[in-house]
Structures are given as structure tokens and as C-alpha cells.
């Protein structure tokens, strides 16, 4: 819980990678690609309904007040998808 209260970009990236790999163990992440360029396409591939509402610039500093609700919603959705599968 303390990590989520003041989350860094690195922590957010680690959580997303972990959840996506739980959903799709064969998902390939290009180590040379930027996370900002890969995050939205990954959400779209998983059929996240609000992927179009997330601005990739928010991923650098996810704890900012105007971006955190959207990013937390995406994390919540990923967790729920992991629970279902």
C-alpha cells in the first residue's frame, strides 16, 4: 500500500509488467522499447476499454493528481483480469 501512495514510474512499470505476464506469459516486451510506447498497445491488445483515455506522458510521473485515477483504474482492471483468469 505505501508504494501505491507515492508511486514512481519504475514501480508502476514493474507492477504492469508483472500483471501482464500473469495474464499472458508469452507476451513479449522489447527491452529496447520505451515503456511509454508499449503500454497503450499492450492495454489495447488485452482489450482494456479505456486505453484511449490514457496519455502516454502520464507514465513518467504516475502519481500526479490528474493522471493517477486513470492509471490506477488500468491497474485495477489488470488485477481483476488476473483474478478472473
MARFI-455071 format. One record per atom (N, C-alpha, C, O): residue number from 1; residue in one letter; x, y, z. Coordinates in pm, 1 decimal. Layout:
! MARFI-455071
{atom NUM 'A' {X Y Z}};
...
//
This chain:
! MARFI-455071
{atom 1 'X' {80.6 -120.6 0.0}};
{atom 1 'X' {0.0 0.0 0.0}};
{atom 1 'X' {85.1 127.4 0.0}};
{atom 1 'X' {53.4 220.8 -73.6}};
{atom 2 'X' {192.7 134.3 80.6}};
{atom 2 'X' {272.5 257.5 77.7}};
{atom 2 'X' {331.8 286.3 -60.1}};
{atom 2 'X' {350.3 402.4 -96.6}};
{atom 3 'X' {361.6 181.8 -136.4}};
{atom 3 'X' {415.8 201.9 -270.6}};
{atom 3 'X' {315.3 272.4 -359.2}};
{atom 3 'X' {353.4 356.6 -440.6}};
{atom 4 'X' {188.6 240.1 -345.4}};
{atom 4 'X' {85.6 299.4 -430.5}};
{atom 4 'X' {53.3 443.6 -392.5}};
{atom 4 'X' {2.7 519.0 -475.6}};
{atom 5 'X' {81.6 483.1 -268.8}};
{atom 5 'X' {51.3 620.1 -227.3}};
{atom 5 'X' {141.9 722.3 -294.5}};
{atom 5 'X' {98.5 834.0 -322.7}};
{atom 6 'X' {264.3 686.6 -320.1}};
{atom 6 'X' {357.5 777.0 -388.0}};
{atom 6 'X' {437.2 695.5 -489.2}};
{atom 6 'X' {558.9 681.3 -476.7}};
{atom 7 'X' {369.3 643.6 -586.9}};
{atom 7 'X' {429.0 550.3 -682.0}};
{atom 7 'X' {522.5 621.8 -780.4}};
{atom 7 'X' {494.9 732.7 -826.2}};
{atom 8 'X' {631.9 555.6 -810.6}};
{atom 8 'X' {725.8 608.5 -909.3}};
{atom 8 'X' {698.8 541.3 -1043.5}};
{atom 8 'X' {627.9 440.9 -1050.9}};
{atom 9 'X' {755.9 597.7 -1148.7}};
{atom 9 'X' {741.3 538.5 -1280.9}};
{atom 9 'X' {797.1 397.0 -1285.8}};
{atom 9 'X' {740.3 309.1 -1350.6}};
{atom 10 'X' {908.8 375.4 -1216.8}};
{atom 10 'X' {971.4 243.0 -1214.5}};
{atom 10 'X' {882.0 140.8 -1144.2}};
{atom 10 'X' {866.9 28.1 -1191.5}};
{atom 11 'X' {822.9 180.1 -1031.5}};
{atom 11 'X' {732.3 89.7 -959.9}};
{atom 11 'X' {609.3 57.3 -1043.4}};
{atom 11 'X' {566.4 -57.9 -1049.9}};
{atom 12 'X' {552.7 159.2 -1107.3}};
{atom 12 'X' {435.2 137.9 -1190.8}};
{atom 12 'X' {467.6 42.2 -1305.1}};
{atom 12 'X' {390.1 -48.8 -1334.5}};
{atom 13 'X' {580.6 62.8 -1368.3}};
{atom 13 'X' {624.7 -23.1 -1478.3}};
{atom 13 'X' {640.6 -167.4 -1431.5}};
{atom 13 'X' {598.2 -259.7 -1501.0}};
{atom 14 'X' {700.8 -187.8 -1315.2}};
{atom 14 'X' {720.5 -322.4 -1262.1}};
{atom 14 'X' {587.7 -391.6 -1233.3}};
{atom 14 'X' {571.4 -510.1 -1262.3}};
{atom 15 'X' {493.9 -318.0 -1176.8}};
{atom 15 'X' {362.7 -374.4 -1146.4}};
{atom 15 'X' {290.5 -412.7 -1274.6}};
{atom 15 'X' {232.8 -521.1 -1283.3}};
{atom 16 'X' {293.1 -324.8 -1373.8}};
{atom 16 'X' {226.2 -353.0 -1501.7}};
{atom 16 'X' {289.0 -473.8 -1568.8}};
{atom 16 'X' {217.5 -562.3 -1615.8}};
{atom 17 'X' {421.7 -479.0 -1574.1}};
{atom 17 'X' {488.4 -594.1 -1635.4}};
{atom 17 'X' {447.8 -723.9 -1566.6}};
{atom 17 'X' {419.3 -823.7 -1632.9}};
{atom 18 'X' {445.2 -722.4 -1434.8}};
{atom 18 'X' {408.8 -842.0 -1359.5}};
{atom 18 'X' {265.5 -886.0 -1390.5}};
{atom 18 'X' {240.7 -1004.0 -1415.3}};
{atom 19 'X' {172.7 -792.6 -1389.1}};
{atom 19 'X' {32.7 -827.2 -1414.1}};
{atom 19 'X' {10.4 -875.4 -1557.2}};
{atom 19 'X' {-63.5 -971.2 -1579.8}};
{atom 20 'X' {73.6 -810.0 -1652.8}};
{atom 20 'X' {56.6 -850.8 -1793.0}};
{atom 20 'X' {115.0 -990.1 -1814.0}};
{atom 20 'X' {56.4 -1071.5 -1885.3}};
{atom 21 'X' {228.2 -1018.0 -1753.6}};
{atom 21 'X' {287.4 -1151.1 -1769.0}};
{atom 21 'X' {206.2 -1258.2 -1697.8}};
{atom 21 'X' {210.2 -1374.8 -1737.2}};
{atom 22 'X' {132.6 -1220.9 -1594.0}};
{atom 22 'X' {40.7 -1316.5 -1530.9}};
{atom 22 'X' {-74.3 -1348.5 -1625.9}};
{atom 22 'X' {-118.4 -1463.2 -1634.6}};
{atom 23 'X' {-122.7 -1246.7 -1696.8}};
{atom 23 'X' {-232.4 -1266.9 -1791.3}};
{atom 23 'X' {-187.3 -1341.2 -1915.7}};
{atom 23 'X' {-256.9 -1430.3 -1964.5}};
{atom 24 'X' {-71.8 -1304.6 -1966.1}};
{atom 24 'X' {-20.7 -1363.2 -2090.0}};
{atom 24 'X' {128.4 -1392.4 -2073.7}};
{atom 24 'X' {211.4 -1305.9 -2101.8}};
{atom 25 'X' {163.5 -1512.9 -2028.7}};
{atom 25 'X' {304.5 -1545.6 -2006.4}};
{atom 25 'X' {389.9 -1538.1 -2132.9}};
{atom 25 'X' {512.4 -1529.0 -2124.1}};
{atom 26 'X' {327.5 -1541.8 -2248.6}};
{atom 26 'X' {401.5 -1535.4 -2374.3}};
{atom 26 'X' {415.6 -1394.4 -2428.8}};
{atom 26 'X' {472.6 -1374.5 -2536.1}};
{atom 27 'X' {364.0 -1296.1 -2355.3}};
{atom 27 'X' {372.0 -1157.5 -2401.9}};
{atom 27 'X' {518.4 -1115.3 -2408.4}};
{atom 27 'X' {594.3 -1135.6 -2313.6}};
{atom 28 'X' {556.8 -1056.8 -2520.7}};
{atom 28 'X' {695.7 -1016.0 -2540.9}};
{atom 28 'X' {710.3 -866.5 -2518.0}};
{atom 28 'X' {638.4 -786.1 -2577.4}};
{atom 29 'X' {802.6 -830.7 -2432.7}};
{atom 29 'X' {839.9 -691.1 -2413.2}};
{atom 29 'X' {976.2 -669.6 -2475.4}};
{atom 29 'X' {1072.5 -738.1 -2441.0}};
{atom 30 'X' {984.0 -575.6 -2565.6}};
{atom 30 'X' {1111.2 -541.9 -2627.6}};
{atom 30 'X' {1194.1 -462.7 -2526.1}};
{atom 30 'X' {1153.1 -354.0 -2485.4}};
{atom 31 'X' {1308.8 -514.6 -2485.0}};
{atom 31 'X' {1388.5 -442.7 -2384.9}};
{atom 31 'X' {1440.6 -308.2 -2434.5}};
{atom 31 'X' {1476.5 -222.4 -2353.9}};
{atom 32 'X' {1445.1 -289.3 -2565.2}};
{atom 32 'X' {1493.6 -162.1 -2620.1}};
{atom 32 'X' {1381.7 -59.8 -2639.0}};
{atom 32 'X' {1408.8 58.0 -2662.3}};
{atom 33 'X' {1257.2 -103.6 -2629.3}};
{atom 33 'X' {1144.0 -11.7 -2648.2}};
{atom 33 'X' {1116.1 64.9 -2519.2}};
{atom 33 'X' {1140.1 15.6 -2409.0}};
{atom 34 'X' {1065.6 184.5 -2535.6}};
{atom 34 'X' {1026.5 263.0 -2417.8}};
{atom 34 'X' {893.4 210.1 -2364.9}};
{atom 34 'X' {806.0 170.1 -2441.9}};
{atom 35 'X' {879.6 210.4 -2234.0}};
{atom 35 'X' {756.2 164.7 -2170.8}};
{atom 35 'X' {638.6 249.3 -2218.0}};
{atom 35 'X' {529.1 197.0 -2238.7}};
{atom 36 'X' {660.2 378.8 -2235.1}};
{atom 36 'X' {554.6 469.6 -2277.8}};
{atom 36 'X' {500.4 432.5 -2415.6}};
{atom 36 'X' {382.5 453.8 -2443.9}};
{atom 37 'X' {585.4 377.6 -2500.5}};
{atom 37 'X' {543.6 338.8 -2634.9}};
{atom 37 'X' {476.1 202.0 -2637.9}};
{atom 37 'X' {405.8 169.4 -2733.5}};
{atom 38 'X' {497.0 123.0 -2535.1}};
{atom 38 'X' {445.5 -13.9 -2532.4}};
{atom 38 'X' {320.5 -29.8 -2446.3}};
{atom 38 'X' {245.0 -125.2 -2465.0}};
{atom 39 'X' {297.6 61.5 -2352.7}};
{atom 39 'X' {190.4 46.6 -2255.1}};
{atom 39 'X' {50.7 48.9 -2318.9}};
{atom 39 'X' {-28.7 -42.4 -2296.1}};
{atom 40 'X' {20.8 150.5 -2397.1}};
{atom 40 'X' {-111.7 163.8 -2458.2}};
{atom 40 'X' {-140.2 48.4 -2554.7}};
{atom 40 'X' {-248.5 -9.7 -2547.4}};
{atom 41 'X' {-47.4 12.1 -2645.5}};
{atom 41 'X' {-74.4 -104.1 -2731.8}};
{atom 41 'X' {-96.3 -234.3 -2654.5}};
{atom 41 'X' {-175.2 -319.2 -2695.9}};
{atom 42 'X' {-26.5 -249.1 -2542.8}};
{atom 42 'X' {-47.0 -368.7 -2460.4}};
{atom 42 'X' {-187.3 -369.7 -2401.6}};
{atom 42 'X' {-254.2 -473.1 -2401.3}};
{atom 43 'X' {-232.3 -254.2 -2351.5}};
{atom 43 'X' {-368.8 -246.4 -2297.4}};
{atom 43 'X' {-472.2 -273.9 -2406.3}};
{atom 43 'X' {-571.8 -342.5 -2382.9}};
{atom 44 'X' {-447.8 -220.2 -2524.7}};
{atom 44 'X' {-541.1 -244.6 -2635.9}};
{atom 44 'X' {-543.5 -391.9 -2672.9}};
{atom 44 'X' {-649.9 -446.6 -2701.9}};
{atom 45 'X' {-428.1 -456.8 -2672.3}};
{atom 45 'X' {-421.3 -599.6 -2704.9}};
{atom 45 'X' {-497.2 -683.3 -2602.5}};
{atom 45 'X' {-549.9 -789.7 -2634.8}};
{atom 46 'X' {-502.3 -634.2 -2478.8}};
{atom 46 'X' {-575.6 -704.3 -2373.4}};
{atom 46 'X' {-722.3 -660.2 -2366.9}};
{atom 46 'X' {-797.5 -705.5 -2280.6}};
{atom 47 'X' {-761.8 -572.5 -2457.5}};
{atom 47 'X' {-899.5 -522.1 -2469.7}};
{atom 47 'X' {-942.7 -436.0 -2350.9}};
{atom 47 'X' {-1057.5 -442.3 -2307.0}};
{atom 48 'X' {-849.7 -356.1 -2299.7}};
{atom 48 'X' {-885.2 -260.3 -2194.8}};
{atom 48 'X' {-974.0 -153.3 -2257.3}};
{atom 48 'X' {-932.8 -88.3 -2353.4}};
{atom 49 'X' {-1094.6 -133.3 -2205.1}};
{atom 49 'X' {-1190.9 -45.0 -2272.8}};
{atom 49 'X' {-1155.3 103.5 -2271.0}};
{atom 49 'X' {-1208.5 178.8 -2352.6}};
{atom 50 'X' {-1068.9 147.8 -2182.6}};
{atom 50 'X' {-1038.6 290.6 -2170.8}};
{atom 50 'X' {-894.8 323.6 -2210.5}};
{atom 50 'X' {-840.3 424.6 -2166.1}};
{atom 51 'X' {-833.8 241.2 -2292.0}};
{atom 51 'X' {-694.3 264.2 -2331.8}};
{atom 51 'X' {-678.0 397.6 -2403.9}};
{atom 51 'X' {-572.8 460.5 -2393.1}};
{atom 52 'X' {-778.0 441.1 -2475.8}};
{atom 52 'X' {-770.3 567.3 -2549.0}};
{atom 52 'X' {-772.2 690.1 -2460.3}};
{atom 52 'X' {-739.7 799.4 -2506.9}};
{atom 53 'X' {-809.2 675.9 -2334.3}};
{atom 53 'X' {-816.0 790.1 -2243.8}};
{atom 53 'X' {-686.3 813.6 -2167.2}};
{atom 53 'X' {-675.2 911.1 -2092.8}};
{atom 54 'X' {-589.2 726.0 -2184.5}};
{atom 54 'X' {-463.3 737.9 -2112.2}};
{atom 54 'X' {-360.9 808.5 -2200.9}};
{atom 54 'X' {-338.8 770.2 -2315.8}};
{atom 55 'X' {-300.0 910.7 -2145.5}};
{atom 55 'X' {-196.4 986.1 -2216.8}};
{atom 55 'X' {-60.4 924.2 -2182.3}};
{atom 55 'X' {-27.3 912.8 -2064.3}};
{atom 56 'X' {17.8 884.6 -2280.6}};
{atom 56 'X' {148.2 822.7 -2251.8}};
{atom 56 'X' {242.8 911.8 -2170.7}};
{atom 56 'X' {333.4 860.5 -2105.1}};
{atom 57 'X' {223.7 1043.6 -2173.9}};
{atom 57 'X' {308.5 1133.9 -2095.0}};
{atom 57 'X' {287.8 1114.1 -1945.2}};
{atom 57 'X' {376.1 1146.3 -1865.7}};
{atom 58 'X' {172.6 1061.6 -1906.6}};
{atom 58 'X' {144.6 1040.4 -1765.1}};
{atom 58 'X' {232.1 932.1 -1704.5}};
{atom 58 'X' {248.8 928.3 -1582.6}};
{atom 59 'X' {287.8 845.2 -1785.1}};
{atom 59 'X' {361.6 730.2 -1733.8}};
{atom 59 'X' {496.3 768.3 -1673.5}};
{atom 59 'X' {552.5 690.8 -1596.0}};
{atom 60 'X' {548.6 883.7 -1706.6}};
{atom 60 'X' {675.2 927.7 -1649.1}};
{atom 60 'X' {659.2 959.1 -1500.9}};
{atom 60 'X' {747.6 929.6 -1420.4}};
{atom 61 'X' {546.3 1018.9 -1465.5}};
{atom 61 'X' {518.3 1053.3 -1325.3}};
{atom 61 'X' {375.2 1011.8 -1293.3}};
{atom 61 'X' {285.2 1095.8 -1294.2}};
{atom 62 'X' {352.8 885.0 -1265.5}};
{atom 62 'X' {216.0 835.7 -1249.3}};
{atom 62 'X' {142.1 887.3 -1126.2}};
{atom 62 'X' {19.1 881.8 -1123.4}};
{atom 63 'X' {212.1 937.0 -1024.6}};
{atom 63 'X' {145.4 977.6 -901.1}};
{atom 63 'X' {84.4 1117.6 -907.4}};
{atom 63 'X' {26.2 1163.2 -809.0}};
{atom 64 'X' {96.2 1185.5 -1018.9}};
{atom 64 'X' {38.6 1319.8 -1031.0}};
{atom 64 'X' {-113.9 1310.9 -1022.5}};
{atom 64 'X' {-175.3 1217.1 -1073.4}};
{atom 65 'X' {-172.4 1409.7 -957.7}};
{atom 65 'X' {-315.1 1407.4 -924.4}};
{atom 65 'X' {-406.0 1385.8 -1045.1}};
{atom 65 'X' {-504.9 1313.5 -1032.9}};
{atom 66 'X' {-377.8 1444.3 -1159.2}};
{atom 66 'X' {-469.2 1432.2 -1273.0}};
{atom 66 'X' {-450.7 1301.6 -1349.6}};
{atom 66 'X' {-540.6 1261.9 -1423.8}};
{atom 67 'X' {-337.9 1233.8 -1334.2}};
{atom 67 'X' {-315.9 1109.6 -1408.9}};
{atom 67 'X' {-339.5 983.8 -1325.9}};
{atom 67 'X' {-376.8 880.0 -1380.5}};
{atom 68 'X' {-318.1 991.8 -1195.0}};
{atom 68 'X' {-324.4 872.5 -1111.2}};
{atom 68 'X' {-459.0 801.3 -1115.6}};
{atom 68 'X' {-459.1 678.2 -1118.3}};
{atom 69 'X' {-573.4 868.8 -1116.4}};
{atom 69 'X' {-700.2 794.3 -1122.8}};
{atom 69 'X' {-712.2 706.3 -1247.4}};
{atom 69 'X' {-763.6 594.7 -1239.5}};
{atom 70 'X' {-665.9 755.1 -1360.6}};
{atom 70 'X' {-673.2 676.4 -1484.6}};
{atom 70 'X' {-577.8 557.9 -1480.7}};
{atom 70 'X' {-612.8 447.3 -1521.9}};
{atom 71 'X' {-456.8 582.1 -1430.8}};
{atom 71 'X' {-357.7 475.2 -1425.9}};
{atom 71 'X' {-393.6 372.2 -1319.0}};
{atom 71 'X' {-371.6 252.5 -1337.7}};
{atom 72 'X' {-448.3 418.3 -1208.1}};
{atom 72 'X' {-493.1 325.8 -1104.5}};
{atom 72 'X' {-610.0 242.0 -1155.3}};
{atom 72 'X' {-621.5 124.2 -1121.6}};
{atom 73 'X' {-696.3 302.4 -1235.9}};
{atom 73 'X' {-805.7 227.6 -1297.1}};
{atom 73 'X' {-754.4 117.3 -1388.1}};
{atom 73 'X' {-809.4 7.2 -1389.8}};
{atom 74 'X' {-649.2 146.4 -1463.8}};
{atom 74 'X' {-589.8 44.2 -1550.8}};
{atom 74 'X' {-528.0 -67.8 -1467.2}};
{atom 74 'X' {-541.4 -185.4 -1501.1}};
{atom 75 'X' {-460.7 -31.7 -1358.4}};
{atom 75 'X' {-404.3 -134.7 -1270.2}};
{atom 75 'X' {-514.1 -219.8 -1208.7}};
{atom 75 'X' {-502.2 -342.1 -1201.4}};
{atom 76 'X' {-619.6 -155.6 -1165.1}};
{atom 76 'X' {-732.0 -228.6 -1106.0}};
{atom 76 'X' {-791.4 -326.6 -1207.3}};
{atom 76 'X' {-821.4 -441.1 -1173.6}};
{atom 77 'X' {-807.9 -281.4 -1329.8}};
{atom 77 'X' {-862.6 -367.4 -1434.2}};
{atom 77 'X' {-770.4 -486.4 -1459.1}};
{atom 77 'X' {-817.1 -599.3 -1474.6}};
{atom 78 'X' {-638.9 -461.0 -1462.9}};
{atom 78 'X' {-544.3 -570.8 -1483.8}};
{atom 78 'X' {-551.0 -672.1 -1369.4}};
{atom 78 'X' {-546.2 -793.0 -1392.2}};
{atom 79 'X' {-562.2 -621.4 -1245.8}};
{atom 79 'X' {-573.0 -712.4 -1130.0}};
{atom 79 'X' {-699.9 -795.3 -1139.9}};
{atom 79 'X' {-697.1 -916.0 -1116.1}};
{atom 80 'X' {-811.1 -732.1 -1174.8}};
{atom 80 'X' {-937.2 -805.6 -1187.2}};
{atom 80 'X' {-930.0 -909.4 -1299.5}};
{atom 80 'X' {-984.1 -1019.1 -1286.0}};
{atom 81 'X' {-864.2 -875.3 -1408.8}};
{atom 81 'X' {-847.7 -973.7 -1517.8}};
{atom 81 'X' {-762.0 -1091.3 -1471.3}};
{atom 81 'X' {-787.7 -1205.5 -1509.6}};
{atom 82 'X' {-661.6 -1064.7 -1390.0}};
{atom 82 'X' {-579.0 -1174.1 -1336.4}};
{atom 82 'X' {-660.3 -1262.1 -1242.5}};
{atom 82 'X' {-642.6 -1383.9 -1240.3}};
{atom 83 'X' {-748.4 -1201.5 -1165.8}};
{atom 83 'X' {-831.6 -1279.1 -1073.2}};
{atom 83 'X' {-930.4 -1367.1 -1148.1}};
{atom 83 'X' {-961.7 -1477.3 -1103.1}};
{atom 84 'X' {-979.7 -1319.6 -1261.9}};
{atom 84 'X' {-1077.2 -1393.7 -1339.5}};
{atom 84 'X' {-1012.5 -1511.0 -1412.2}};
{atom 84 'X' {-1070.7 -1618.9 -1422.8}};
{atom 85 'X' {-892.0 -1488.2 -1461.6}};
{atom 85 'X' {-827.5 -1594.5 -1541.1}};
{atom 85 'X' {-756.6 -1697.2 -1457.2}};
{atom 85 'X' {-698.5 -1791.4 -1511.0}};
//
